[in-house]
Amino acid sequence: MSSEFDPSSFSLIGQKLTGHSGIVELMDDLGRAMTIDPEMRMLGGGNPAPVPQMQQLLRTRMRELLDANGDFDRMLGNYDPPQGNPRFLAALARLLSETYGWRVGPENLAITAGGQTALFFLFNILAGKFAGNVRKKILLPLMPEYIGYADQMLEDELFVGCRPEITWPHGEASRTFKYRIDFTAVDAALAQGNIGAIAASRPTNPTGNVLTDDEVRHLSRLAAERGIPLILDNAYGTPFPNVLYVPAEPHWDEHVVLTLSLSKLGLPGTRTGIVIAPAAIAKAVQSLTAIIGLANTNVGQQLVLPWVESGEILRLGPDVLRPYYAAKVQTAENIVREIFTAAGVNWAVHATEGAFFNWLWLRDLQIPTRELYERLKRRKVLVVPGEYFFFGLKDDWPHRHQCLRINISGTEQTLREGLKIIAEEAQRAS
Ligand SMILES: Cc1ncc(COP(=O)(O)O)c(C=O)c1O
């Protein structure tokens, strides 16, 4: 293309899109590894595992759609309303209100093209420029937080993150730590008065941390007191897909925005996100869908519709996904312990309370993990460097350069080979 399309002729947003962006480069690396580099040991990305029982259920369901009178043709041949498929929305509202007593009707729901899109819409609806030259920000009470948020604001510098407390529930010798919210830091951030919403992923990507019910209630109270929404990103958690290894109550209230997704149920290719929100927020999300894409994909909604109508969708996590991933988490933890101890690396790992990540803390690492990422990539191991997940923190902190996110949903062989190389490189760089 000729140089007349030099990015300097783009709008500020356009220029931002042609510059370097963590998530864009990483998704590109990860996507390439998945499609054209079979030798790459894939420990990066957030791809769910191919869970055989889930795949079987989905195949059966797709056959049902093909065989049923007209369902398949309707699924592919029609635009849904931008809010989502009316039958799906009615079934979901009924399921949530009957199961949890939430006062949720279809007007509180909106479908998006994945949870990622939902968060982009929500952040830009609730933060940015307001009337009277006011600029509002999103408060992330527990950094590290999901890398996918980092570049989502149309304006820069709109995230305020809080450093966590590092706790050792079973003592430091156990090498398993857990981040907890430092509510003094959260109070101080809120006191600045320019927060448009509080947001957290639960379980948290990258760490596998699950905010405790007390932490969630405390955040919810703080948000309610200030008249701002609490956004809970539930890509992995409860009510579904429910890839959780510790008990956790689902939480919604009339000032809470809960985002769900069908991706980690095994359907990332359908790009289906669900927003459960105060009606005005759900309406704004629908409008954005109409403006940006007219309508959503409806394949995911149609595939899971009978499971939402019957309530079975709530059982898929505990019955199908959790046993599968819990075994993987245990295997990964055993391998990490064995390999890192043998290699003499000073390591620790965050408790995996949900999702399917290991958040490794290489305590003596002398190089940034971005550099370690490059060295590992040259040895055909793909991970995600920890620095990306601390985007909301202003101050430097050695800890932010010492962590790696490992996706443990691949095969045991890939995990073992990859972790061995990580341990070797970590030892070399310590
Ligand atoms: C915490 C979190 N939120 C949101 C998403 C977005 O997922 P999707 O857009 O596939 O629903 C992800 C994806 O990995 C995630 O980890």
The ligand as a Gaussian input file, in Angstrom:
#p B3LYP/6-31G(d) Opt

LIG

0 1
 C      -10.780000     -12.833000      32.350000
 C      -11.225000     -12.891000      30.934000
 N      -12.220000     -12.083000      30.550000
 C      -12.674000     -12.079000      29.297000
 C      -12.131000     -12.909000      28.353000
 C      -12.671000     -12.845000      26.973000
 O      -13.106000     -14.074000      26.513000
 P      -14.169000     -14.196000      25.323000
 O      -14.137000     -12.921000      24.565000
 O      -13.687000     -15.355000      24.525000
 O      -15.488000     -14.421000      25.975000
 C      -11.073000     -13.767000      28.692000
 C      -10.450000     -14.642000      27.683000
 O       -9.558000     -15.382000      27.908000
 C      -10.622000     -13.756000      30.026000
 O       -9.631000     -14.545000      30.415000

